[in-house]
Amino acid sequence: MNSVTKVINVHLSELTWYFNMSEYFEETITNKHETHQPSAESSRSKILLSKYLFVINIILFLITFFTTTVAGVSWIYGPVAAMNLDNFYIGLPYSFSIIFVLASHEFGHFIAAKLHKVKATLPFFIPFPVSDIFLNFGTLGAVIKTQSPINTRRAMFDVGAAGPIAGFIACIILLVYGFTNLPPLQYILSIHPNYFSDIPEPNVMELKFGSNLLYAGLQYLFTNPSTEFVPPMSEIYHYPFLCVGWFGLFVTAMNLVPVGQLDGGHIFYSMFGSQKHKMVAEITFYVLMVLGIGGFISEYFNFEFSFGWTGWLFWGLILRFLIKLYHPEIPDPVGLDRKRKLMGYFAIFIFIVTFIPVPFSIKLW
């Protein structure tokens, strides 16, 4: 496995780790009960912080808007072009799209929390600096901070399901718009003048995104390859709406893994209870291990085909040892009503149609 592949695989693994772990840490930390009486000075500091917390929200949002816009230029025309602020406008479709997806997801959680009278902050967007060493998405996601515990299964379900469902809808909107407004052929030729040449360029890295059932279905429904150029999965990162829509679906699937305090863990635990959740969480862990080890072997021996992705190995180990596989017990005997169960099955459907066994593959020509 070459050094370039190692760098990108590790980076993408870290990116998706932080993107998903952020909500877990916020929820775990904020639901702990203090064992000591806070001092008067500490109470005043907390009141002052909460009063001006929105300033931090705004500052982080503006920084994230900048870093995602620069990242958008980098994805389209490369890191050199991204360092030139004259090209800043080129990345705006990308940054608007990714902020739209992140905001939809987090405000889904936020609104559901408010409906259940759970105290929660506005979303904190997390910027990530763009580097010319490797491509990245300009952000590690966004989080809200719950400031009071969630004590009922119905509230836990609503808060957990609202985020990924809202984000899923946002991704569909972006993908449908992207597929129905594909630029002409000259667009890809302006980026790769020799795109249709039979002779591959030397020392060129090909990054190929994996498809999922939903992406493939929307592409089939809304494009016509006989009359327009439909970008292959190795080129969609040049198309902001398709790139962000795809990435949003990928992260939605990661959040819906039915483990621990991920959104999928909240949903599955609330629907089926502790015993079934534990069984499914264990099975999920071993599936991720198989996909992760299979991806590592495929990359190490440079197989022509890929079976899995190394990132699943890291993600599975993170779930096992950091997030933990099992959902904390909620002492609430009241189950979900029929409407919530249907919504839960819809969330499981979302996971099935958005999950990608091989999300990234890399080749050097």
C-alpha positions as CSV (number, residue, x, y, z in Angstrom):
1,M,0.0,0.0,0.0
2,N,1.6,3.3,-1.1
3,S,2.2,6.3,1.1
4,V,-0.4,8.4,-0.7
5,T,-3.1,5.9,0.0
6,K,-2.1,5.6,3.6
7,V,-2.3,9.4,4.1
8,I,-5.6,9.8,2.4
9,N,-7.2,6.7,4.1
10,V,-6.0,7.9,7.6
11,H,-7.3,11.4,6.9
12,L,-10.7,10.3,5.7
13,S,-11.0,8.0,8.6
14,E,-10.2,10.8,11.1
15,L,-12.5,13.1,9.3
16,T,-15.5,10.8,9.5
17,W,-14.6,9.9,13.1
18,Y,-14.6,13.5,14.3
19,F,-17.7,14.2,12.2
20,N,-19.7,11.5,14.0
21,M,-18.0,11.4,17.4
22,S,-18.7,15.1,18.1
23,E,-22.4,14.4,18.9
24,Y,-21.6,11.4,21.1
25,F,-19.1,13.4,23.3
26,E,-21.5,16.3,23.7
27,E,-24.4,14.1,24.7
28,T,-22.3,11.9,27.1
29,I,-20.7,14.9,28.8
30,T,-23.8,17.0,29.2
31,N,-25.9,14.2,30.6
32,K,-23.6,13.5,33.5
33,H,-24.9,14.7,36.9
34,E,-22.5,16.8,39.0
35,T,-21.7,15.4,42.3
36,H,-20.7,18.7,43.9
37,Q,-22.5,22.0,44.5
38,P,-21.3,24.6,42.0
39,S,-19.8,27.8,43.6
40,A,-21.5,31.2,43.2
41,E,-18.6,32.3,40.9
42,S,-19.0,29.2,38.8
43,S,-22.7,29.8,38.4
44,R,-22.2,33.4,37.4
45,S,-19.6,32.3,34.8
46,K,-22.1,29.7,33.4
47,I,-24.8,32.3,33.2
48,L,-22.5,34.8,31.4
49,L,-21.3,32.1,29.0
50,S,-24.8,31.0,28.1
51,K,-25.8,34.6,27.5
52,Y,-23.1,35.2,24.9
53,L,-22.9,31.7,23.6
54,F,-24.5,32.7,20.3
55,V,-21.4,34.8,19.6
56,I,-19.3,31.6,19.5
57,N,-22.0,30.0,17.2
58,I,-21.7,32.9,14.8
59,I,-17.9,33.0,14.8
60,L,-17.6,29.3,14.1
61,F,-20.2,29.5,11.4
62,L,-18.4,32.3,9.6
63,I,-15.0,30.4,9.8
64,T,-16.7,27.2,8.6
65,F,-18.2,29.1,5.7
66,F,-14.8,30.3,4.7
67,T,-13.0,26.9,5.1
68,T,-15.7,25.0,3.2
69,T,-15.7,27.5,0.4
70,V,-11.9,27.2,0.0
71,A,-12.3,23.4,0.2
72,G,-14.9,23.6,-2.6
73,V,-12.4,25.3,-4.8
74,S,-9.8,22.6,-3.9
75,W,-12.2,19.8,-4.8
76,I,-13.1,21.4,-8.2
77,Y,-9.7,22.8,-9.4
78,G,-7.2,21.5,-6.9
79,P,-5.4,22.9,-3.8
80,V,-3.2,25.4,-5.8
81,A,-6.3,27.2,-7.1
82,A,-7.8,27.1,-3.6
83,M,-4.9,29.2,-2.2
84,N,-5.9,32.0,-4.6
85,L,-8.7,34.0,-3.1
86,D,-9.7,35.3,-6.5
87,N,-11.2,31.9,-7.0
88,F,-13.2,32.1,-3.8
89,Y,-16.6,32.5,-5.6
90,I,-16.0,29.1,-7.3
91,G,-16.4,27.3,-4.0
92,L,-19.7,29.0,-3.0
93,P,-22.0,26.3,-4.4
94,Y,-20.1,23.8,-2.3
95,S,-20.1,25.7,0.9
96,F,-23.7,26.7,0.7
97,S,-24.6,23.0,0.0
98,I,-22.6,21.5,2.9
99,I,-23.8,24.1,5.3
100,F,-27.4,23.4,4.2
101,V,-26.9,19.7,4.9
102,L,-25.2,20.2,8.3
103,A,-27.8,22.8,9.4
104,S,-30.7,20.5,8.3
105,H,-29.3,17.7,10.4
106,E,-28.5,19.7,13.5
107,F,-31.7,21.8,13.5
108,G,-33.6,18.5,13.2
109,H,-32.1,17.5,16.5
110,F,-32.5,21.0,17.9
111,I,-36.2,21.3,17.1
112,A,-37.0,17.8,18.3
113,A,-35.2,18.7,21.6
114,K,-37.2,21.9,22.0
115,L,-40.5,20.1,21.4
116,H,-39.6,17.7,24.3
117,K,-38.4,20.6,26.5
118,V,-34.8,19.4,26.4
119,K,-32.4,22.3,26.7
120,A,-30.1,22.5,23.8
121,T,-27.7,25.0,22.2
122,L,-27.8,26.2,18.7
123,P,-25.5,24.3,16.3
124,F,-21.7,24.7,16.6
125,F,-20.2,24.4,13.2
126,I,-16.7,22.9,13.3
127,P,-14.2,24.3,10.7
128,F,-11.2,22.4,9.4
129,P,-8.3,24.1,7.6
130,V,-7.7,23.3,4.0
131,S,-4.2,22.0,3.2
132,D,-2.3,21.5,0.0
133,I,-1.1,18.1,1.3
134,F,-4.4,16.4,1.1
135,L,-8.0,17.2,0.1
136,N,-10.6,17.6,2.8
137,F,-14.1,18.9,3.2
138,G,-13.3,22.1,5.1
139,T,-15.3,21.0,8.1
140,L,-15.6,18.3,10.8
141,G,-19.4,18.7,10.9
142,A,-21.6,20.5,13.4
143,V,-23.0,19.7,16.9
144,I,-25.6,20.8,19.3
145,K,-25.0,20.5,23.0
146,T,-27.8,19.1,25.1
147,Q,-28.0,20.8,28.5
148,S,-30.5,18.6,30.2
149,P,-30.9,14.8,30.2
150,I,-33.4,12.9,27.9
151,N,-35.4,10.7,30.2
152,T,-38.0,9.0,27.9
153,R,-37.7,6.6,25.0
154,R,-40.0,8.6,22.9
155,A,-38.0,11.8,23.4
156,M,-34.8,9.9,22.8
157,F,-36.2,8.5,19.6
158,D,-37.5,11.8,18.3
159,V,-34.3,13.7,19.0
160,G,-32.2,10.8,17.5
161,A,-34.3,10.3,14.4
162,A,-35.0,14.0,13.5
163,G,-31.4,14.8,12.6
164,P,-30.6,12.1,10.1
165,I,-34.1,12.2,8.5
166,A,-33.8,16.0,8.0
167,G,-30.2,15.6,6.6
168,F,-31.3,12.8,4.3
169,I,-34.0,15.0,2.8
170,A,-31.5,17.8,2.3
171,C,-29.2,15.4,0.5
172,I,-31.9,14.3,-1.8
173,I,-32.7,17.9,-2.7
174,L,-29.1,18.5,-3.6
175,L,-28.7,15.4,-5.6
176,V,-31.9,15.9,-7.6
177,Y,-30.9,19.5,-8.4
178,G,-27.3,18.3,-9.3
179,F,-28.5,15.6,-11.6
180,T,-31.1,17.8,-13.3
181,N,-28.6,20.7,-13.8
182,L,-25.5,19.0,-15.0
183,P,-23.1,21.4,-16.7
184,P,-22.2,20.7,-20.4
185,L,-19.3,18.5,-21.4
186,Q,-17.0,21.6,-21.7
187,Y,-17.0,21.8,-17.9
188,I,-15.1,18.6,-17.3
189,L,-12.8,19.3,-20.2
190,S,-11.9,22.7,-18.6
191,I,-10.6,20.7,-15.6
192,H,-9.2,17.7,-17.5
193,P,-8.4,18.7,-21.1
194,N,-7.2,15.1,-21.9
195,Y,-10.1,13.4,-20.1
196,F,-11.1,11.3,-23.1
197,S,-7.6,10.4,-24.1
198,D,-6.8,6.6,-24.1
199,I,-3.4,7.2,-22.6
200,P,-3.6,7.9,-18.8
201,E,-1.5,10.7,-17.4
202,P,1.5,9.5,-15.4
203,N,1.7,9.8,-11.7
204,V,-2.0,10.7,-11.4
205,M,-4.1,9.7,-8.5
206,E,-7.6,8.5,-9.1
207,L,-10.0,8.9,-6.2
208,K,-13.2,7.1,-6.7
209,F,-16.3,7.4,-4.5
210,G,-18.4,4.3,-4.0
211,S,-22.1,4.4,-5.0
212,N,-25.1,3.4,-2.9
213,L,-28.6,2.3,-3.8
214,L,-30.1,5.8,-3.5
215,Y,-27.4,7.6,-5.5
216,A,-27.6,5.1,-8.3
217,G,-31.4,5.2,-8.3
218,L,-31.5,9.0,-8.5
219,Q,-28.9,9.1,-11.2
220,Y,-30.9,6.5,-13.2
221,L,-34.1,8.5,-12.8
222,F,-32.8,12.0,-13.5
223,T,-30.0,11.7,-16.0
224,N,-29.8,10.6,-19.6
225,P,-26.2,9.4,-20.5
226,S,-27.1,9.3,-24.3
227,T,-27.7,13.1,-24.4
228,E,-25.5,14.5,-21.6
229,F,-22.2,13.8,-19.8
230,V,-23.0,12.1,-16.5
231,P,-19.9,12.2,-14.3
232,P,-18.6,8.8,-13.1
233,M,-17.9,8.2,-9.4
234,S,-14.2,9.2,-10.0
235,E,-15.2,12.7,-11.1
236,I,-18.2,13.7,-9.0
237,Y,-16.1,15.7,-6.6
238,H,-15.8,18.3,-9.3
239,Y,-19.6,18.7,-9.1
240,P,-20.5,20.5,-5.9
241,F,-24.1,19.4,-5.5
242,L,-23.4,15.8,-6.3
243,C,-20.3,15.7,-4.1
244,V,-22.0,17.2,-1.1
245,G,-25.1,15.2,-1.6
246,W,-23.1,12.0,-1.8
247,F,-21.0,12.9,1.3
248,G,-24.1,13.8,3.2
249,L,-25.6,10.4,2.5
250,F,-22.4,8.7,3.5
251,V,-22.2,10.4,6.8
252,T,-25.9,9.9,7.4
253,A,-25.3,6.1,7.0
254,M,-22.4,6.3,9.5
255,N,-24.6,8.1,12.0
256,L,-27.4,5.5,11.5
257,V,-25.2,2.5,12.4
258,P,-27.3,0.9,15.2
259,V,-24.6,1.2,17.9
260,G,-24.2,3.0,21.2
261,Q,-25.1,6.6,21.2
262,L,-25.0,7.2,17.5
263,D,-28.3,8.3,16.0
264,G,-28.9,4.8,14.8
265,G,-28.3,3.5,18.3
266,H,-30.9,5.9,19.8
267,I,-33.4,4.8,17.2
268,F,-32.9,1.1,17.5
269,Y,-32.8,1.1,21.3
270,S,-36.0,3.1,21.5
271,M,-37.8,0.8,19.0
272,F,-36.7,-2.6,20.1
273,G,-35.3,-2.4,23.6
274,S,-32.0,-3.3,25.2
275,Q,-31.7,-7.0,24.4
276,K,-32.3,-6.7,20.7
277,H,-30.2,-3.6,20.5
278,K,-27.2,-5.4,22.1
279,M,-27.5,-8.3,19.6
280,V,-27.7,-6.1,16.6
281,A,-24.9,-3.9,17.9
282,E,-22.6,-6.9,18.2
283,I,-23.5,-8.2,14.7
284,T,-22.9,-4.7,13.3
285,F,-19.5,-4.5,14.9
286,Y,-18.3,-7.8,13.3
287,V,-19.7,-6.8,9.9
288,L,-17.6,-3.6,10.1
289,M,-14.6,-5.6,11.1
290,V,-15.0,-7.9,8.1
291,L,-15.4,-4.9,5.7
292,G,-12.5,-3.1,7.3
293,I,-10.1,-6.1,7.2
294,G,-11.2,-6.9,3.6
295,G,-10.5,-3.3,2.6
296,F,-7.1,-3.4,4.2
297,I,-6.2,-6.7,2.4
298,S,-7.5,-5.3,-0.9
299,E,-5.4,-2.2,-0.6
300,Y,-2.2,-3.9,0.7
301,F,-2.1,-6.5,-2.1
302,N,-3.4,-3.9,-4.6
303,F,-6.3,-6.1,-5.9
304,E,-8.1,-5.0,-9.0
305,F,-11.4,-5.1,-7.0
306,S,-12.1,-3.7,-3.5
307,F,-13.8,-5.6,-0.7
308,G,-14.6,-3.1,2.0
309,W,-12.7,0.0,3.2
310,T,-9.9,0.3,5.8
311,G,-11.9,3.1,7.4
312,W,-14.6,0.6,8.6
313,L,-11.9,-1.1,10.7
314,F,-11.1,2.2,12.5
315,W,-14.7,3.0,12.8
316,G,-15.6,-0.4,14.3
317,L,-12.7,-0.1,16.8
318,I,-13.8,3.4,17.8
319,L,-17.4,2.1,18.3
320,R,-16.2,-0.8,20.4
321,F,-13.7,1.0,22.7
322,L,-14.7,4.7,22.7
323,I,-18.4,5.1,21.9
324,K,-19.2,1.6,23.3
325,L,-21.6,-0.7,21.5
326,Y,-24.5,-0.7,24.0
327,H,-26.9,2.1,24.5
328,P,-27.2,3.4,28.1
329,E,-30.4,2.2,29.8
330,I,-33.4,4.5,30.0
331,P,-35.7,3.5,32.9
332,D,-38.9,4.2,30.9
333,P,-41.4,1.3,30.3
334,V,-43.5,3.3,27.8
335,G,-42.8,2.1,24.2
336,L,-43.1,3.9,20.9
337,D,-46.5,4.5,19.2
338,R,-47.3,3.4,15.7
339,K,-46.3,6.6,14.1
340,R,-42.9,6.6,15.6
341,K,-42.3,2.9,14.8
342,L,-43.1,3.7,11.1
343,M,-40.6,6.6,11.3
344,G,-38.1,4.2,12.8
345,Y,-38.5,1.7,10.0
346,F,-38.1,4.6,7.5
347,A,-34.8,5.5,9.3
348,I,-33.6,1.8,8.9
349,F,-34.6,2.1,5.2
350,I,-32.5,5.2,4.9
351,F,-29.5,3.3,6.4
352,I,-29.9,0.5,3.9
353,V,-30.1,2.7,0.8
354,T,-27.3,5.0,1.9
355,F,-24.7,2.5,3.2
356,I,-21.6,2.1,1.1
357,P,-19.4,-0.9,1.7
358,V,-16.5,0.7,-0.3
359,P,-16.9,4.4,0.0
360,F,-13.4,5.3,-1.2
361,S,-10.9,3.6,-3.5
362,I,-7.7,5.1,-4.8
363,K,-5.4,4.2,-7.7
364,L,-2.2,5.6,-8.9
365,W,-1.6,5.6,-12.7
